[in-house]
Amino acid sequence: MAVTANYETVMIFSLKQGDEGIQALVEKFKALIEKHATLQSVDEWGKRRLAYLINKESEGYYVLMNFESEAEFPAELDRVFKITDGVLRSMIIKKD
């Protein structure tokens, strides 16, 4: 049996995507996590001011997701974050 751990990821999406584009990104990552892991919760924080400009943007749409997966999946999720247009920043943390 594979060893699993709990993770949380915070994503910041560009507001340039528009409401439909942002919801499409949320659904894309929700589906990706559900395919490879057990999604525990999704918390959409909504539009927030950024601490500093990222790509000349001062606001972003924040989403927090908690999931349980095997150790290999977070690296793949991070790779997908980096190649997806509209993702300003992302962070994946392994929870104790």
PLY file of the C-alpha trace (Angstrom):
ply
format ascii 1.0
element vertex 96
property float x
property float y
property float z
element edge 95
property int vertex1
property int vertex2
end_header
0.00 0.00 0.00
1.24 3.46 -0.90
2.06 5.97 1.81
-0.03 9.14 1.64
0.30 12.53 3.30
-1.83 15.64 3.72
-1.05 18.71 1.63
-2.46 22.15 1.12
-2.01 24.37 -1.90
-2.71 28.05 -2.36
-3.16 29.35 -5.90
-3.37 32.95 -7.05
-5.06 33.45 -10.41
-4.81 36.51 -12.64
-7.94 38.66 -12.73
-7.25 39.20 -16.44
-8.79 35.75 -16.97
-12.25 37.12 -16.10
-14.79 35.37 -13.87
-15.40 32.50 -16.30
-11.69 31.94 -16.86
-10.99 31.90 -13.12
-13.79 29.39 -12.48
-12.46 27.24 -15.34
-9.01 27.23 -13.69
-10.52 26.34 -10.29
-12.43 23.44 -11.88
-9.34 22.32 -13.82
-7.19 22.03 -10.70
-10.02 20.54 -8.66
-10.44 17.81 -11.30
-6.68 17.23 -11.52
-6.40 16.81 -7.74
-9.48 14.54 -7.60
-7.97 12.36 -10.36
-4.65 11.80 -8.54
-5.52 12.39 -4.88
-8.33 12.72 -2.34
-9.62 16.29 -2.32
-10.60 17.23 1.23
-11.69 20.86 0.91
-11.79 23.84 -1.43
-11.88 27.34 0.02
-12.21 30.20 -2.45
-10.95 33.34 -0.73
-11.83 35.48 -3.73
-10.25 38.68 -4.95
-7.51 40.02 -2.69
-4.82 42.66 -2.92
-1.32 41.30 -3.53
1.54 42.25 -1.20
3.57 43.31 -4.25
3.04 43.56 -7.99
3.21 40.30 -9.93
3.33 40.75 -13.72
2.14 44.34 -13.20
-1.00 43.14 -11.38
-1.94 44.37 -7.91
-4.84 41.96 -7.23
-5.41 38.25 -7.65
-8.03 35.56 -7.02
-6.98 33.26 -4.16
-7.99 29.59 -3.78
-6.94 27.16 -1.02
-7.27 23.40 -1.53
-6.50 20.63 0.96
-5.82 17.13 -0.32
-4.26 13.78 0.56
-1.96 12.11 -1.95
1.14 10.06 -2.52
4.49 11.86 -2.38
4.98 12.04 -6.17
1.82 14.01 -6.99
2.71 17.46 -5.52
5.70 17.74 -7.88
3.46 17.03 -10.88
0.86 19.52 -9.61
3.56 22.17 -9.23
4.74 21.49 -12.80
1.19 22.00 -14.11
0.88 25.26 -12.12
4.03 26.59 -13.78
2.89 25.86 -17.35
-0.71 27.08 -16.95
-1.54 30.58 -18.18
-3.39 32.63 -15.57
-1.60 31.24 -12.50
0.30 34.13 -10.90
1.68 32.18 -7.92
1.19 28.83 -6.23
2.52 27.06 -3.18
2.17 23.46 -2.01
2.84 22.63 1.64
3.01 19.21 3.29
1.01 19.34 6.53
2.05 17.44 9.66
0 1
1 2
2 3
3 4
4 5
5 6
6 7
7 8
8 9
9 10
10 11
11 12
12 13
13 14
14 15
15 16
16 17
17 18
18 19
19 20
20 21
21 22
22 23
23 24
24 25
25 26
26 27
27 28
28 29
29 30
30 31
31 32
32 33
33 34
34 35
35 36
36 37
37 38
38 39
39 40
40 41
41 42
42 43
43 44
44 45
45 46
46 47
47 48
48 49
49 50
50 51
51 52
52 53
53 54
54 55
55 56
56 57
57 58
58 59
59 60
60 61
61 62
62 63
63 64
64 65
65 66
66 67
67 68
68 69
69 70
70 71
71 72
72 73
73 74
74 75
75 76
76 77
77 78
78 79
79 80
80 81
81 82
82 83
83 84
84 85
85 86
86 87
87 88
88 89
89 90
90 91
91 92
92 93
93 94
94 95
